[in-house]
Amino acid sequence: MPMRWDALFADMEAQLASARDAVRDSEVAERLRTDFAAMEMSGRLQSQMGRPLKVDVGLPGSFQGVLSHVGRGWMVLETGGQSSVIALNHVVFIAGMDRFSASGTPAPRLGLASALRGLSRDRASVRVYPAGQQPAAALEGSVDRVGKDFFELSLIPRGEARRPENVRGVYVLALQSVAVVSSLL
C-alpha cells in the first residue's frame, strides 16, 4: 500500500506545481499587457529600426521606405536617397512591423520642429504634404525658419537654388497641419 500513498502525494505535488505555474504565467501575461498598454507609438517604432515599412497618412497617401529615425511625434523613412519625415499624429496605419516591442526604451526627446530645423539648416529642397489634402496640393520649396508650432516654407521652383530672387512666395504652416515633409532629389 505505500506505493499508493507515493502516487497520491506525487499527483498532489504535480497539481500544486501546475497551479503555481498557471498563476505565474497569468501574472506575466498581465504584466506584459500592462506594459504594452503604456507604450506610445514612437516607443513601438523604435524596435523597428532598419525595417522596410509602408506608412499610410490618409490623404495625401502612402509612403514606403526603411525606418531610420524616430522622434517624439515623428519618424523618418529612407528610400533611395530620399527622406520622408512623417508626423505620427497623421498616421492611419503602418504595415511591415514585426510583433516585437522594445520595452523600457527611453522616450524620444526631439520633436517634429527639431527634425525640420535640421532641414532648414541644410537648406534642403523639400515637398510638404498637408494633412487631408490630395498629393497635388503639396508645396515645394525650402524650410527657412522653424518656430515652436509652425514653420516658414519659401516656395522655390524645382531645381532652383535658394536665393531671394527665386522665392515665389512664403507660406507659414502649422506643424499640426503637415502630414509629411519629403526631401527632393
C-alpha positions in Angstrom: 0.0 0.0 0.0 2.8 2.5 0.4 3.1 2.8 -3.3 -0.5 4.1 -3.4 0.4 6.9 -1.0 3.5 7.8 -3.0 1.4 8.1 -6.2 -1.2 10.2 -4.4 1.5 12.6 -3.0 3.2 12.8 -6.3 -0.1 13.7 -8.0 -0.8 16.3 -5.4 2.6 17.9 -5.8 2.2 17.9 -9.6 -1.2 19.6 -9.3 0.3 22.2 -6.9 3.2 22.9 -9.2 0.8 23.2 -12.2 -1.3 25.7 -10.2 1.8 27.7 -9.3 2.9 27.7 -13.0 -0.6 28.9 -14.1 -0.6 31.7 -11.6 2.9 32.8 -12.6 2.0 32.6 -16.3 -1.1 34.7 -15.7 0.9 37.3 -13.8 3.5 37.5 -16.6 0.8 37.9 -19.2 -1.0 40.6 -17.2 2.3 42.4 -16.7 3.0 42.3 -20.5 -0.5 43.6 -21.2 0.0 46.5 -18.7 3.5 47.3 -20.1 2.2 47.3 -23.7 -0.8 49.5 -22.7 1.5 52.2 -21.5 3.7 52.1 -24.7 3.4 55.0 -27.2 3.7 54.6 -31.0 7.2 56.2 -31.0 8.3 53.6 -28.5 6.8 50.8 -30.6 8.5 52.1 -33.7 12.0 52.2 -32.0 12.0 48.4 -32.1 11.5 48.5 -35.8 14.6 50.5 -36.8 16.0 49.3 -40.2 12.8 47.6 -41.2 11.1 48.5 -44.5 7.7 49.9 -43.7 4.7 51.3 -45.5 3.0 54.2 -43.8 -0.4 55.5 -44.8 -1.4 59.0 -43.8 -4.8 59.0 -45.4 -4.6 61.9 -47.9 -2.0 62.5 -49.3 -1.4 58.7 -49.4 1.2 56.1 -48.5 5.0 56.4 -48.1 7.4 53.5 -48.1 11.0 53.1 -47.0 13.3 51.9 -44.3 12.8 53.3 -40.9 15.9 55.3 -39.9 14.8 57.7 -37.1 12.1 58.1 -34.6 11.4 61.2 -32.6 8.7 62.5 -30.3 5.7 62.5 -32.7 7.6 61.8 -36.0 9.5 59.1 -37.9 11.8 59.1 -40.9 11.6 56.7 -43.8 14.6 56.5 -46.2 14.1 55.4 -49.9 16.9 55.6 -52.4 18.5 58.8 -51.1 15.2 60.5 -50.3 14.0 61.0 -46.7 10.4 61.5 -45.6 9.6 62.9 -42.2 6.2 61.7 -41.2 4.1 63.2 -38.4 2.8 60.3 -36.3 -0.5 62.2 -35.5 -1.5 61.8 -39.1 -0.6 58.1 -39.5 -3.6 55.9 -40.4 -1.7 52.6 -40.4 1.8 51.1 -40.7 2.5 47.9 -42.5 5.6 45.8 -42.2 6.2 45.9 -38.5 7.1 42.7 -36.6 5.4 41.7 -33.3 8.4 42.6 -31.1 8.5 45.7 -28.9 11.4 47.2 -27.1 10.0 47.8 -23.6 11.9 50.2 -21.4 13.3 52.1 -24.4 13.8 55.7 -23.4 11.2 58.0 -24.9 12.5 60.1 -27.9 13.0 63.7 -26.9 13.3 65.6 -30.2 10.0 66.8 -31.6 9.0 67.4 -35.2 10.2 71.0 -35.0 13.7 69.7 -34.3 13.6 67.5 -37.4 12.5 70.4 -39.5 15.3 72.6 -38.1 17.8 70.1 -39.5 16.2 70.5 -42.9 16.3 74.3 -42.5 19.9 74.3 -41.6 20.8 72.2 -44.6 18.6 74.4 -46.9 17.2 71.1 -48.3 14.7 71.2 -51.1 11.5 69.6 -49.8 8.0 68.8 -50.7 5.4 69.4 -47.9 2.2 67.3 -47.9 -0.5 69.0 -45.9 -2.7 66.5 -44.0 -6.0 65.7 -45.6 -5.1 67.1 -49.0 -4.5 65.4 -52.3 -0.8 64.9 -53.3 -1.3 67.6 -55.9 -1.7 70.1 -53.1 1.9 69.5 -52.0 4.2 72.6 -51.7 7.8 72.6 -52.9 10.5 74.8 -51.5 12.9 75.2 -48.7 12.2 75.3 -44.9 13.5 78.7 -43.8 12.7 79.1 -40.1 11.0 76.9 -37.6 9.1 78.1 -34.5 7.7 76.1 -31.7 4.5 75.1 -33.5 4.9 76.4 -37.0 7.5 76.8 -39.8 8.1 79.0 -42.8 8.4 77.5 -46.3 9.9 79.5 -49.1 8.3 78.4 -52.4 11.1 77.8 -54.9 10.7 76.2 -58.3 12.2 72.7 -58.5 15.9 72.7 -59.4 16.4 76.4 -58.5 18.8 77.4 -55.7 17.5 79.1 -52.6 18.2 82.7 -53.5 16.0 85.7 -52.8 15.2 86.2 -56.5 14.0 82.6 -56.8 11.5 82.8 -53.9 7.9 82.8 -55.4 6.2 83.2 -52.0 6.5 82.3 -48.3 3.9 80.1 -46.5 3.6 79.8 -42.8 2.4 76.3 -41.9 1.2 75.0 -38.5 3.2 71.9 -37.6 -0.1 70.1 -36.8 -1.3 70.6 -40.3 1.6 68.8 -42.0 1.5 65.1 -42.6 4.8 64.5 -44.4 7.9 66.5 -45.4 10.0 64.7 -48.1 13.4 65.7 -49.4 13.7 66.2 -53.1 16.5 64.6 -55.1 
